[in-house]
Structures are given as C-alpha cells and as structure tokens.
Amino acid sequence: MRMHAAKRVEIVIEAVMETRLTEALERAGVTGYTVLPVSGGGGRSGRWSREGQVGRATGMVAVVCLVRPARLDALLEAAFTVVDRHMGVVCVTDAQVLRAERF
C-alpha cells in the first residue's frame, strides 16, 4: 500500500480550554481531530491526577490531529494562540498515513 507523509500533532491542555483550542484549529483549516481525556501526569509543576483535583480544576485533555506537512504552520499558529497563555504541551512527530485525501 502507498503511504503518504503527514504530521501528527498532540496538544495537551487544560480541559476548560478544549473548545477554544478546537475552534482555533478548525478556523486554521484542520478538518479532523480526536480529543482524549488525560488521567494524570507530572511536569514542571509536579505530579497530578484527575482524581486528586479540587475546586474548579477539570483536568487535562489531549487533542490529536494528523495534517499534511504544508498545513503544519497554520495549525501551530492557531494552537499557540490558545496554548501560549495556559498550561499545555505541543508535540509534533512525523507520521505515515493511508488515504491522504482525508487529511
């Protein structure tokens, strides 16, 4: 089967920012993404878990999308309009996909 180059972008962000992020991605031309709950983790601010949160904290989500390499810059610019002022991590990796017309 013929494979096509793509970029996989994973954005981990506070769950309360999910809608703002996905709307920004859609405005940038991203045609599909998947949102996954994040059950916990650790980083610069220490360890955390969804169960251990109190108050207004709603946890984190991971937004995953695959795009053609030519669309990556627009996606990243859109993502950073949201992520820049909030907790979050953006990861970009090379990927190979079937059915390139879907991306």
NORNORQUI-V565327 format. One record per residue. OMEGA is omega in degrees with one decimal (NA if undefined). BURIAL is I if it has 9 or more other ideal C-beta (glycine too) atoms within 8 Angstrom, else O. D_FIRST is the distance of its C-alpha to the first C-alpha in whole Angstrom. Layout:
omega;burial;d_first
OMEGA;BURIAL;D_FIRST
OMEGA;BURIAL;D_FIRST
//
This chain:
omega;burial;d_first
179.2;O;0
178.6;O;4
-177.7;O;6
-179.9;I;10
176.7;O;13
173.7;I;16
174.6;I;19
-178.9;I;20
176.6;I;24
-179.4;I;26
176.2;I;29
-174.3;I;32
176.8;I;35
-176.4;I;38
-179.8;I;38
-179.1;O;40
-175.7;I;38
-177.4;I;35
179.2;O;36
179.7;O;37
-177.1;I;34
175.6;I;32
177.4;O;34
178.2;I;34
179.0;I;30
177.4;O;30
-179.8;O;32
176.9;I;30
176.8;O;27
-174.0;I;25
178.7;O;24
178.7;O;23
176.5;I;24
178.0;O;25
-179.0;I;28
174.3;O;29
176.3;O;32
-174.1;I;33
178.5;O;36
179.4;I;37
179.0;O;37
-179.3;O;39
-177.3;O;40
-178.5;O;42
-179.8;O;44
-179.2;O;44
176.6;O;43
173.6;I;42
179.9;O;41
-178.2;I;41
-174.8;O;44
-175.9;O;46
179.9;I;46
175.5;O;49
-175.0;O;50
-176.9;O;48
-178.2;O;45
179.0;O;42
-176.3;I;40
172.9;I;36
173.0;I;33
176.2;I;30
-175.8;I;28
176.1;I;24
175.2;I;22
179.7;I;19
171.8;I;19
-178.9;I;18
-179.1;O;20
-178.7;O;23
-174.0;I;24
-176.8;I;25
179.3;O;28
178.4;I;29
-177.9;I;28
177.6;I;30
179.0;I;33
-179.2;I;33
-176.8;I;32
173.8;I;35
179.6;O;38
-173.1;I;37
-173.9;I;37
-175.8;O;39
-175.7;O;42
173.4;I;41
177.2;O;40
179.2;I;36
176.8;O;33
-179.1;I;30
178.7;O;27
176.9;O;24
174.8;O;21
179.6;O;18
173.4;I;15
-178.3;O;11
166.9;I;10
175.6;O;8
-177.6;O;10
-178.9;I;12
179.5;O;15
-176.3;O;16
NA;I;17
//
